[in-house]
């Protein structure tokens, strides 16, 4: 095992920026400047890692640190933008704390797109997609992702199924049973999505509608009853393992 590079340090702060990155001067303000200057106590010469969801990850150095803005010099690209496995997570919106956790873990596990799906038993029918994106940005900053998952607008279940592509498998986590998840996913490589219901599960009519869809594959996630957010993380982990991402 090779020695860890001395520069930049492993503890280097890492931030997402909206603008495309390139060598040269960059100025951050607002919450990002506060984080660097006040929380991390950055000073001139300190390293910062940046990524923009387009050009990869870059190394920068602080040239000036104030309470309201921080000036940086972007010096070199450390990594290209990562290749993202083609997996969507289609999940019924959950209560605030649980949906935040779901968004965070979806990002950490490598999901490409999060689709909130409104069902008959959904508790929250208008999820805050801006908040979900914020959760994913924070997760990406911590876990080292250079590509942000997309967050789609909420869609009702019948519309989701009506417009579904014939090129994408839909693995339906059905609490009433199905193929073992790992077996089903290994047998159907390629573009895929995982469909997770709300806290109360899908009702009988919804389950029949999903099972009748030509791209849907009912899967089982083991012998125990899982919370919706746990089922989502477990199913994503199984798919990533089957796809060779782990």
ZISULKA-V952170 format. One record per helix or strand of 3 or more residues. SS is the DSSP state (A for helix, B for strand). FROM is the first residue (numbers start at 1). LEN is the number of residues. If there is no record, write none. Layout:
# ZISULKA-V952170
ss | from | len
SS | FROM | LEN
SS | FROM | LEN
This chain:
# ZISULKA-V952170
ss | from | len
B | 13 | 4
B | 24 | 6
A | 30 | 10
B | 47 | 5
B | 57 | 9
B | 69 | 11
B | 87 | 5
A | 96 | 14
B | 113 | 6
A | 129 | 15
B | 150 | 7
A | 157 | 6
B | 169 | 5
A | 181 | 7
B | 192 | 5
A | 204 | 8
B | 216 | 5
A | 228 | 16
